[in-house]
Amino acid sequence: MTDASQVPEWQPLRHHHFAQLAKRLGRRGTMSLLLAGSLGLALTACGASTTVNTTPAATGTSAPASTAATGTTSASAGVGSTLKLTDDEGVVYDVTLEQITDPAQPDNSFDAAPSGQVIIGVKFKITGVSGTENDSSDNDSSIVGNNGQSYQSADEGIAGCTNFNGGGFVVTPGQSLIGCEAFDVPTGVKAARVEWTTDSGTGNVGEWTVR
């Protein structure tokens, strides 16, 4: 009679054991071994209890737990403050409201404000943070007067300050550019807020409060 202590403990067939066995049996012997193993598993499954999932399977694509903010987001600051903005492609850059000049002088006589209006000049500093930002300061910038009206940038040039590159700018990480935008407003109207909207005026909004 065989002593139970002498019976080797059963161990699962590991990958390197299977590889050695397959090498000994050859291709045909290995296929027979796999077929026998599959049959044994099927018989075992027939004898095991089965749990039926009555919960319908989810269809479509699950929404992520959180998504990037879209549309308009705002942050309030004052003159001299820097706002970090992100465009719709994930490019990040800083915009600093450097200075407001009211009234501002045009760079030549042809750029004088229309009759009954004055020019408000706004100086911005743009610094790249990540990615390359290629946009238009003409389209991105605007001011809101103390009369509640919004004013887009005008075509006039401001004495002593260029309009970036004809209103366009390109910044890479660490690169900074300084430029000015002109705004024509009715005489007596003061700037209450300055706004910067990414993606040529269709993206995220940064806002400075003028005091």
C-alpha positions as CSV (number, residue, x, y, z in Angstrom):
1,M,0.0,0.0,0.0
2,T,1.3,3.4,-1.0
3,D,2.0,5.9,1.8
4,A,-0.1,9.1,1.3
5,S,3.0,11.2,2.2
6,Q,4.8,9.7,-0.8
7,V,2.2,10.8,-3.3
8,P,3.4,14.0,-5.0
9,E,1.2,17.0,-4.5
10,W,-0.6,18.0,-7.7
11,Q,0.6,21.3,-9.3
12,P,-0.8,23.2,-12.2
13,L,1.0,22.8,-15.5
14,R,3.1,25.9,-15.9
15,H,4.1,27.4,-19.2
16,H,7.7,26.2,-19.2
17,H,6.5,22.7,-18.2
18,F,4.1,22.7,-21.1
19,A,6.8,23.9,-23.5
20,Q,9.0,21.0,-22.5
21,L,6.2,18.5,-22.8
22,A,5.2,19.8,-26.2
23,K,8.8,19.5,-27.4
24,R,8.8,15.8,-26.4
25,L,5.4,14.9,-27.8
26,G,5.8,16.7,-31.1
27,R,3.0,18.7,-33.0
28,R,0.5,15.8,-33.2
29,G,1.0,14.7,-29.6
30,T,0.6,18.3,-28.4
31,M,-2.7,18.7,-30.4
32,S,-4.0,15.5,-28.7
33,L,-3.0,16.8,-25.3
34,L,-4.8,20.1,-26.0
35,L,-7.9,18.3,-27.2
36,A,-8.0,16.1,-24.1
37,G,-7.6,19.2,-21.9
38,S,-10.4,21.1,-23.6
39,L,-12.7,18.1,-23.2
40,G,-11.9,17.9,-19.5
41,L,-12.7,21.5,-19.0
42,A,-16.0,21.2,-20.9
43,L,-17.0,18.2,-18.7
44,T,-16.1,20.1,-15.5
45,A,-18.1,23.1,-16.7
46,C,-21.2,20.9,-17.2
47,G,-21.1,19.8,-13.6
48,A,-20.5,23.3,-12.2
49,S,-23.3,25.7,-11.2
50,T,-24.1,28.5,-13.6
51,T,-24.8,32.1,-12.7
52,V,-27.0,34.1,-15.1
53,N,-26.5,37.8,-15.3
54,T,-29.9,39.4,-15.7
55,T,-28.5,43.0,-16.0
56,P,-28.7,44.2,-19.6
57,A,-25.3,44.9,-21.2
58,A,-24.4,48.5,-21.6
59,T,-24.5,49.8,-25.1
60,G,-22.8,52.8,-26.8
61,T,-19.9,54.6,-25.4
62,S,-19.7,55.4,-21.7
63,A,-19.1,59.1,-20.8
64,P,-15.9,59.8,-19.0
65,A,-16.1,60.8,-15.3
66,S,-15.0,64.3,-16.1
67,T,-14.5,66.2,-19.3
68,A,-12.5,69.3,-20.2
69,A,-14.4,72.5,-19.8
70,T,-15.7,73.9,-23.1
71,G,-17.4,77.2,-24.0
72,T,-16.7,80.2,-21.9
73,T,-14.8,80.3,-18.6
74,S,-13.8,83.5,-16.9
75,A,-11.3,84.7,-14.4
76,S,-11.2,88.2,-13.0
77,A,-8.1,90.2,-12.4
78,G,-6.8,93.8,-12.5
79,V,-4.4,95.9,-14.5
80,G,-0.9,94.3,-14.3
81,S,-2.3,90.8,-13.7
82,T,-1.6,87.8,-15.8
83,L,-4.2,85.3,-16.8
84,K,-3.4,81.7,-18.0
85,L,-5.6,80.7,-20.9
86,T,-6.1,77.5,-22.9
87,D,-7.3,77.3,-26.4
88,D,-9.5,74.7,-27.9
89,E,-6.5,72.6,-28.9
90,G,-5.0,72.5,-25.4
91,V,-2.3,75.1,-26.1
92,V,-1.6,77.2,-23.0
93,Y,-0.4,80.8,-22.9
94,D,-0.4,83.8,-20.5
95,V,-1.8,87.2,-21.2
96,T,-0.9,90.2,-19.1
97,L,-2.8,93.4,-19.1
98,E,0.1,95.8,-19.1
99,Q,-1.4,99.2,-19.4
100,I,-4.6,101.2,-20.3
101,T,-4.2,104.6,-21.9
102,D,-7.3,106.8,-22.1
103,P,-7.2,108.7,-24.3
104,A,-4.5,107.2,-26.5
105,Q,-2.8,109.1,-29.3
106,P,-3.0,107.6,-32.8
107,D,0.3,106.9,-34.6
108,N,-0.6,109.2,-37.5
109,S,-3.3,111.7,-38.5
110,F,-5.1,109.1,-40.6
111,D,-5.7,106.9,-37.5
112,A,-7.5,109.6,-35.5
113,A,-10.8,108.5,-33.8
114,P,-14.0,109.2,-35.6
115,S,-15.9,112.4,-34.6
116,G,-17.5,112.1,-31.2
117,Q,-15.2,109.3,-30.1
118,V,-11.9,108.8,-28.5
119,I,-9.3,106.0,-28.6
120,I,-8.6,103.8,-25.6
121,G,-5.3,102.0,-25.9
122,V,-4.7,98.7,-24.2
123,K,-1.2,97.1,-24.0
124,F,-1.0,93.3,-23.7
125,K,1.9,90.9,-23.1
126,I,1.5,87.4,-24.4
127,T,3.8,84.6,-23.3
128,G,3.8,81.0,-24.5
129,V,3.5,78.2,-21.9
130,S,2.9,75.0,-23.8
131,G,2.4,74.3,-27.5
132,T,2.5,77.0,-30.2
133,E,-0.3,79.6,-30.1
134,N,-1.1,81.3,-33.4
135,D,-4.0,83.7,-33.1
136,S,-5.3,87.2,-33.7
137,S,-5.2,89.9,-30.9
138,D,-7.7,91.9,-33.0
139,N,-10.2,89.1,-32.7
140,D,-9.3,88.0,-29.1
141,S,-9.5,91.4,-27.4
142,S,-12.4,93.6,-26.4
143,I,-13.4,96.1,-23.8
144,V,-16.7,96.7,-21.9
145,G,-17.4,100.4,-21.2
146,N,-18.9,101.8,-18.0
147,N,-22.1,102.2,-20.1
148,G,-22.3,98.3,-20.4
149,Q,-21.5,98.3,-24.1
150,S,-18.9,96.0,-25.6
151,Y,-16.4,97.4,-28.1
152,Q,-14.2,95.4,-30.5
153,S,-10.7,96.5,-31.5
154,A,-10.5,99.2,-34.1
155,D,-8.2,99.7,-37.0
156,E,-6.2,102.6,-35.7
157,G,-2.6,102.3,-34.7
158,I,-1.4,103.7,-31.4
159,A,1.6,106.0,-31.1
160,G,4.6,104.2,-29.6
161,C,3.1,100.7,-29.6
162,T,2.7,98.3,-32.5
163,N,-0.3,96.1,-33.0
164,F,1.8,92.9,-32.7
165,N,2.2,91.7,-36.3
166,G,-0.7,93.4,-37.9
167,G,-3.0,92.0,-35.2
168,G,-1.6,88.5,-35.5
169,F,0.8,86.7,-33.1
170,V,2.7,83.5,-32.7
171,V,4.3,82.4,-29.4
172,T,6.1,79.3,-28.4
173,P,6.9,78.2,-24.8
174,G,8.9,80.9,-23.0
175,Q,8.5,83.4,-25.9
176,S,6.9,86.8,-25.1
177,L,5.4,89.5,-27.3
178,I,4.1,92.9,-26.4
179,G,1.5,94.8,-28.5
180,C,-1.4,97.3,-28.2
181,E,-5.0,97.3,-29.4
182,A,-7.0,100.4,-30.0
183,F,-10.7,100.8,-29.2
184,D,-13.0,103.5,-30.4
185,V,-15.5,104.5,-27.7
186,P,-17.9,107.5,-27.4
187,T,-16.5,110.5,-25.7
188,G,-17.0,110.2,-21.9
189,V,-17.1,106.4,-21.9
190,K,-14.5,104.7,-19.7
191,A,-13.2,101.1,-19.8
192,A,-14.8,99.1,-17.0
193,R,-13.5,95.6,-18.1
194,V,-11.0,94.2,-20.6
195,E,-11.6,90.8,-22.1
196,W,-9.5,88.3,-23.9
197,T,-11.3,85.4,-25.7
198,T,-9.1,82.6,-27.1
199,D,-9.6,81.1,-30.6
200,S,-10.3,84.4,-32.3
201,G,-13.1,85.3,-30.0
202,T,-14.9,81.9,-29.7
203,G,-13.1,80.2,-26.9
204,N,-12.3,80.7,-23.2
205,V,-12.5,84.2,-21.7
206,G,-10.1,86.0,-19.4
207,E,-11.3,89.2,-17.8
208,W,-9.7,92.1,-16.1
209,T,-11.6,94.7,-14.0
210,V,-10.5,98.3,-14.5
211,R,-10.6,100.4,-11.3
